[in-house]
């Protein structure tokens, strides 16, 4: 019982902090002056909710950008996070600010367009999750009004949908069915003064704006009470009508149906029913409608009614194209008609979501030039286009999420940690029959291979310079640079138009399904001691994706041909990554101690500056032998012919100045506020030096292991150097994250390529 009681207590505490006791209108006004955000209009509230989670730094299309954490779906542990499209989302928030501050775009309907599987559905869920959770916070409280007219007179007809009027008093309270704003109770002139004072007090960059009057349901209650007290001779009519016995302000948790209206693709009905709701004719007989339709006899279940005071979403808008023209004047007029006699003010931010087929629907009359009947609608649509991801790291993360259902976003800025995440293996349990589950491994680089192939199908190749290829472009988009030996080439040196990227290509759903099939398909491999058939290798994934193009109806014949032509480049890229892993494991003993590197850097820096090196024995001249040995033995850049004795040639001097000193100076400049000294250098933070020190090649292997033979790798003879090298290599690869099976298969693939060029 203990743990059970604990969970119940925690749930009680959670709800207690979410809801407040109802308050009077006067108490609400006082609270609004203390915290003006609780009175925010719809678009301002949206901006505040998004900004409340802060930002983080990301790199997309090779550029550093600030991303709103709100779109990482932190309210739901990242389950419906939107990966990528940061610039599109930032422009969306900018538009919301413009609308909220009434500086323009108030007549616009925000439109999110894009191919399937680009995150549009996640946007809807992320908005719902985020707004719901924000409304539970102190700063995000959302309020509306509820009425009780039963206390005005014993013979009142009451404000209800019919039924027994002798219910207990709490049942006589009726909440605004469309979340009317509490300040809408005030007469217009008083409301304007109140808002002016509120905005003067708030000092926010976006003032609170409220042009709405009470909804018809609430107006019915207000008018009835006003008439009752006017007839009884009361002079303070507003005070009587809004007395706490008749009116109270309550907070509510934002959700679909209450502050968020979502029109789904399968919803039907007349345009009026889908927008605001419908009359209930059977109810008219039970209500005193005084010769007209009574707003109490109305079902306020239309998308605008549900989304009033916050957000209205039309999902899969092509299915509701007939409705879009009915929405034309809603954003700028903020008003809809329930019928010819009864209208309703609306404060909602309208957002529609569609696939590219809506474009086709909107353009069907485009050839009529100035007589296009959809021209007014198109003018009011503010388009934001979601694209396929063009970042390797983001696409890898997305595939991981699709396969494993993992929720947290990779909120990582460290480049090395991102690289590790991209290259890591994935382990999944696959059901093979009743009661039979088998552990399968997507080998290191397998998901990376799928992600890279997906990305290169989404990039334009026409603007790639001749000495580079589409994979280089993908790396530039992911990191902002590419490393060529000890030279870094920045994306700014290229003339890429990122606006043209990501409009087509392989969707993640295709990749996910291909990999899922592979996990259930045993590979025809054999090994005397290892279950290598349980491993899915990068080349397995790439081959299956290329073959699957022909069976997928989503691709045209031209797309299939184009995408197939790019798989070879990705295979080459992945093999290079695998070769780096194997070489690093083979040559692990070649790695240089940190102290040795630091000693070399200090001596080179002093040599270039014509200074001395500080040692325990005091200042000494830079040692030419120390520098020479490091450059010949550890870097492998030069041999004895590059030195006259210990005196470096001009080539060596140029290398020291251009490749070492330049990097040090750049690091010194970037860390100038931190009291930089050469002794404080974090060598791993200098990319050029790191690339030089970590470079390995097969000449090093040949030099260190004279009897090594890659042709014997699959089954090396006993007691040979090849056997020992393989044993050590597999062990180090396992230490680096491989399993024995994936290390075996990866090293075999690499050695198959190496043996052809070994001699």
Long-range contacts (C-beta under 8 A, 24 or more apart in sequence): 17-136, 18-136, 18-253, 19-251, 19-253, 20-141, 20-250, 20-251, 22-146, 22-248, 22-249, 22-250, 23-248, 23-249, 23-250, 24-242, 24-244, 24-247, 24-248, 24-249, 25-145, 25-182, 25-185, 25-242, 25-247, 25-248, 25-249, 27-249, 28-143, 28-182, 28-249, 29-183, 29-194, 32-183, 32-198, 33-197, 33-198, 33-201, 35-138, 35-139, 36-198, 36-199, 36-201, 36-202, 36-204, 36-208, 37-139, 37-140, 37-204, 38-139, 38-141, 38-142, 38-143, 39-181, 39-182, 39-183, 39-198, 39-208, 39-210, 40-208, 41-100, 41-181, 41-208, 41-209, 41-210, 41-347, 42-309, 42-310, 42-311, 42-347, 42-348, 42-349, 43-96, 43-99, 43-100, 43-349, 44-100, 44-206, 44-208, 44-209, 45-140, 45-142, 45-310, 46-96, 46-100, 46-131, 46-310, 46-311, 46-349, 47-93, 47-96, 47-97, 47-100, 47-206, 48-134, 48-139, 48-140, 49-130, 49-131, 49-134, 49-140, 50-93, 50-96, 50-130, 51-93, 52-134, 52-137, 52-139, 52-140, 53-130, 56-411, 56-413, 57-413, 58-86, 59-391, 59-478, 59-479, 59-480, 60-84, 60-86, 60-87, 60-390, 60-391, 60-394, 60-477, 61-87, 61-390, 61-391, 61-477, 61-496, 61-498, 61-501, 62-476, 62-477, 62-478, 62-479, 62-480, 62-481, 62-491, 62-496, 62-498, 63-480, 63-491, 63-498, 64-480, 65-90, 66-90, 68-93, 70-126, 70-130, 71-123, 71-126, 72-409, 72-411, 73-122, 73-125, 73-126, 73-129, 73-130, 73-409, 74-130, 75-129, 75-130, 75-132, 75-133, 75-134, 76-125, 76-126, 76-129, 76-133, 76-407, 77-407, 77-408, 78-407, 78-408, 78-409, 79-125, 79-129, 79-407, 80-122, 80-125, 80-126, 80-129, 81-122, 81-126, 81-407, 81-409, 82-119, 82-122, 82-123, 82-126, 83-119, 83-389, 83-394, 83-397, 83-398, 83-401, 83-409, 84-119, 84-387, 84-389, 84-390, 84-391, 84-394, 85-118, 85-119, 85-386, 85-387, 85-389, 88-384, 88-385, 88-386, 88-387, 91-384, 92-384, 95-382, 95-384, 96-349, 97-206, 99-349, 100-206, 100-209, 101-205, 101-206, 101-207, 102-209, 105-382, 106-331, 106-332, 107-331, 107-332, 107-380, 108-331, 108-380, 108-381, 108-382, 109-324, 109-327, 109-331, 109-350, 109-351, 109-352, 109-380, 109-381, 109-382, 110-349, 110-350, 110-351, 110-352, 110-382, 110-384, 111-317, 111-351, 111-352, 111-353, 111-354, 111-381, 111-382, 111-383, 111-384, 112-351, 112-352, 112-353, 112-354, 112-384, 112-385, 112-386, 113-354, 113-355, 113-356, 113-358, 113-359, 113-383, 113-384, 113-385, 113-386, 114-355, 114-356, 114-385, 114-386, 114-387, 115-355, 115-356, 115-386, 115-387, 115-388, 115-503, 115-504, 115-507, 116-355, 116-507, 116-509, 117-388, 117-507, 117-508, 117-509, 118-386, 118-387, 118-388, 118-507, 119-386, 120-353, 120-386, 121-315, 121-353, 123-353, 123-386, 124-262, 124-313, 124-315, 124-353, 127-260, 127-311, 127-313, 127-351, 128-255, 128-256, 128-260, 128-262, 131-254, 131-259, 131-260, 131-310, 131-311, 132-253, 132-254, 132-255, 134-254, 135-252, 135-253, 135-254, 135-259, 136-253, 141-251, 142-179, 142-251, 142-252, 142-253, 142-254, 142-259, 142-309, 142-310, 143-181, 143-182, 143-249, 143-250, 143-251, 143-252, 144-175, 144-176, 144-179, 144-180, 144-181, 144-182, 144-249, 144-250, 144-252, 144-309, 145-175, 145-176, 145-180, 145-182, 145-185, 145-218, 145-247, 145-248, 145-249, 145-250, 146-173, 146-174, 146-175, 146-176, 146-247, 146-248, 146-250, 147-173, 147-174, 147-176, 147-218, 147-221, 147-222, 147-246, 147-247, 148-172, 148-173, 148-174, 148-245, 148-246, 148-247, 149-221, 149-224, 149-225, 149-246, 151-245, 151-246, 152-224, 152-225, 152-228, 152-229, 152-246, 153-228, 156-224, 156-228, 157-287, 157-288, 159-220, 159-221, 159-224, 159-296, 160-296, 161-283, 161-296, 161-297, 162-283, 162-286, 162-287, 173-248, 174-217, 174-221, 175-250, 175-252, 176-214, 176-215, 176-217, 176-218, 177-215, 177-217, 177-300, 177-305, 178-215, 178-217, 178-300, 178-305, 178-306, 178-308, 178-309, 178-344, 179-252, 179-258, 179-259, 179-308, 179-309, 179-310, 180-212, 180-214, 180-215, 180-218, 180-308, 180-309, 181-210, 181-212, 181-309, 181-347, 182-249, 183-210, 184-210, 184-212, 184-213, 184-214, 184-345, 185-214, 185-218, 185-222, 185-242, 185-247, 187-238, 188-213, 210-347, 211-334, 211-345, 211-347, 212-334, 212-345, 212-346, 212-347, 213-345, 215-295, 215-300, 215-308, 215-344, 215-345, 216-295, 216-298, 216-338, 216-342, 216-343, 216-344, 217-295, 217-296, 217-298, 217-300, 219-295, 220-294, 220-295, 220-296, 221-246, 254-310, 256-306, 257-301, 257-306, 258-306, 259-306, 259-307, 259-308, 259-309, 259-310, 259-311, 260-306, 260-307, 260-310, 260-311, 260-312, 260-313, 261-302, 261-303, 261-304, 261-305, 261-306, 261-307, 261-308, 261-311, 261-312, 261-313, 261-348, 262-303, 262-306, 262-307, 262-313, 262-315, 263-303, 263-312, 263-313, 263-314, 263-315, 263-320, 263-323, 264-315, 264-316, 265-315, 265-316, 265-319, 265-320, 266-319, 267-303, 267-320, 271-322, 271-323, 271-326, 272-302, 273-302, 274-302, 274-303, 274-320, 274-323, 275-302, 275-303, 275-304, 275-323, 275-326, 275-327, 275-336, 276-300, 276-302, 276-304, 276-305, 276-336, 276-338, 276-344, 277-301, 277-302, 277-305, 277-338, 278-302, 279-339, 292-341, 293-339, 293-341, 293-342, 295-338, 295-342, 298-338, 304-330, 304-336, 304-346, 304-348, 305-344, 307-348, 308-346, 308-347, 308-348, 309-347, 309-348, 310-348, 310-349, 311-348, 311-349, 311-351, 312-348, 312-349, 312-350, 312-351, 313-351, 313-352, 313-353, 314-350, 314-351, 314-352, 314-353, 315-353, 316-353, 316-354, 316-355, 317-352, 317-353, 317-354, 317-358, 318-354, 318-355, 318-357, 318-358, 318-361, 321-358, 321-361, 324-352, 324-377, 325-374, 325-376, 325-377, 328-376, 328-377, 328-380, 331-380, 352-381, 387-458, 387-501, 387-502, 387-503, 388-454, 388-458, 388-502, 388-503, 388-504, 388-505, 388-507, 389-454, 389-455, 389-458, 389-502, 389-508, 390-455, 390-458, 390-459, 390-474, 390-477, 390-498, 390-501, 390-502, 391-455, 391-477, 391-478, 392-422, 392-448, 392-451, 392-452, 392-455, 392-474, 392-475, 392-477, 392-478, 393-418, 393-421, 393-422, 393-478, 395-451, 395-452, 395-454, 395-455, 395-508, 396-421, 396-422, 396-447, 396-448, 396-451, 397-421, 398-451, 398-508, 399-447, 399-450, 399-451, 399-454, 399-508, 399-511, 399-512, 399-515, 400-426, 400-447, 402-508, 402-509, 402-511, 402-512, 403-428, 403-442, 403-447, 403-512, 403-515, 403-516, 404-428, 415-479, 416-684, 420-737, 422-447, 422-448, 422-451, 423-448, 423-577, 423-737, 424-737, 425-737, 425-738, 425-739, 425-742, 428-519, 430-519, 430-520, 432-520, 438-534, 439-534, 440-519, 440-534, 440-535, 440-536, 441-534, 441-535, 441-536, 441-739, 441-741, 441-742, 442-515, 442-519, 442-536, 442-541, 443-535, 443-536, 443-537, 443-538, 443-738, 443-742, 443-745, 443-746, 444-578, 444-581, 444-737, 444-738, 444-742, 444-746, 445-538, 445-574, 445-577, 445-578, 445-746, 446-536, 446-537, 446-538, 446-540, 446-541, 447-515, 447-541, 448-538, 448-574, 448-577, 449-538, 449-539, 449-541, 449-542, 449-570, 449-571, 449-574, 450-511, 450-514, 450-515, 450-541, 450-542, 450-545, 451-511, 452-570, 452-573, 452-574, 453-506, 453-542, 453-545, 453-566, 453-567, 453-570, 454-505, 454-506, 454-508, 454-511, 455-505, 456-566, 456-569, 456-570, 457-504, 457-505, 457-506, 457-562, 457-563, 457-566, 458-501, 458-502, 458-503, 458-504, 458-505, 458-506, 459-501, 459-502, 459-505, 460-497, 460-500, 460-501, 463-494, 463-495, 463-496, 463-497, 465-494, 469-569, 470-566, 470-569, 471-569, 471-570, 471-572, 471-573, 477-501, 483-687, 483-691, 485-691, 485-695, 486-659, 486-688, 486-689, 486-691, 486-692, 486-695, 487-688, 488-687, 488-688, 488-691, 504-559, 505-563, 506-545, 506-563, 507-554, 510-545, 510-548, 510-552, 510-554, 511-545, 514-541, 514-544, 514-545, 514-548, 515-541, 515-544, 517-544, 518-544, 525-745, 527-741, 527-744, 530-740, 530-741, 530-744, 531-741, 532-741, 532-744, 532-745, 534-741, 535-739, 535-741, 535-742, 535-745, 537-742, 537-745, 537-746, 537-749, 538-571, 538-574, 538-578, 539-571, 539-574, 539-749, 542-567, 542-570, 542-571, 542-574, 575-749, 575-750, 575-753, 578-746, 578-749, 578-750, 579-750, 579-753, 579-754, 580-696, 581-733, 581-736, 581-738, 581-746, 582-729, 582-733, 582-746, 582-747, 582-750, 582-751, 583-696, 583-697, 583-698, 583-701, 584-694, 584-696, 584-732, 584-736, 585-728, 585-729, 585-730, 585-732, 585-733, 585-736, 586-696, 586-701, 586-725, 586-728, 586-729, 587-696, 587-700, 587-701, 587-704, 588-728, 588-732, 589-704, 590-696, 590-700, 590-704, 592-634, 592-693, 594-683, 596-630, 596-634, 597-683, 597-693, 598-679, 598-681, 598-683, 599-626, 599-630, 600-626, 600-627, 600-630, 600-634, 601-660, 601-664, 601-678, 601-681, 601-683, 601-689, 602-678, 602-679, 603-627, 604-656, 604-660, 604-661, 605-660, 605-661, 605-664, 605-678, 607-656, 608-656, 608-657, 608-661, 624-648, 627-656, 631-655, 634-693, 635-692, 635-693, 636-695, 636-697, 636-699, 636-700, 637-692, 659-688, 659-689, 659-692, 660-688, 660-689, 662-688, 663-687, 663-688, 663-689, 664-689, 698-754, 698-757, 698-758, 709-758, 710-751, 710-754, 710-755, 710-758, 711-755, 711-758, 713-747, 713-748, 713-751, 713-755, 714-748, 714-751
